[in-house]
Amino acid sequence: MEPSKEKRFNLAFNIFLVTGMIVAVTLTTVFKLQQPGVKTFMLLLAAFGSVMGVINTVLSANGHLLTFLFGFLDVLAATVVLYDNGIMGNFALHAFYFLPMQFIGFWQWRKRGAKVGGEGDEDTKVRARRLSGKQWLWLASGIAVGIAVLYVILYSIDVAQLSAGKIESFNKSKVLLDAVVMTLNIAGQVLLSFAFMEQWYIWILVNISSISLWTVALMSGTGSGNAAVMLIKYVFYLLNSLNGLRIWLNLCKEPVATSPRTKDLDN
């Protein structure tokens, strides 16, 4: 694709993703505000976080440093909402892992040439890197172990809640999907923060798994009314991930202009 045509395509595609997500979040939020007993501030905060999240993913697909500003706002909003809802496991994951990783990612991308402004569009983008064979092995092993450990933990929690009468039943497939999504999110954030192109393979798996997870929740009637908007959100994320993979394959090939600050990019 010619550079001018690619820029026009990316601009139109990004506008479509952001606009579509804003419309979906707005419609869902307005509908839920009509329901009795709703926490207005928390609902609006969750909606704000969802919009920041889609902007974050669009910017990350384009290799832009501002991805971590919007990522910070997304994770911060999610952290507050999770705490308010008493979902302490995910709260801890967001507060003590995803939030600090935004700062690590900003620092790493700066080291690899990304900046907010530059002489040209390509000068502002991060210089992507690739996983070695050994790194792939470590990644695959870590993901497999992580899924197994999280499945056991989540399964044990559900069994305990079932025994205590807090829930009537639980779906083993949903527990497994939950463990897969959480593990892949952790791995994907590491690859994103350290500018590895292979993050997009992980995000594609995350989004497919998340679509499956929220489809199960929607069909079973669970999810406190959030299932529909979450399903739409991850459909948009999947489209963005496919575009991100295409862009980052090129970012691996295109060198960034050398400067004193970028002379040790590969460290």
Summary of the structure (lengths in Angstrom):
residues: 267
radius of gyration: 19.4
end to end distance: 31.7
largest distance: 62.8
contacts: 795
relative contact order: 0.12
helix: 75%
strand: 1%
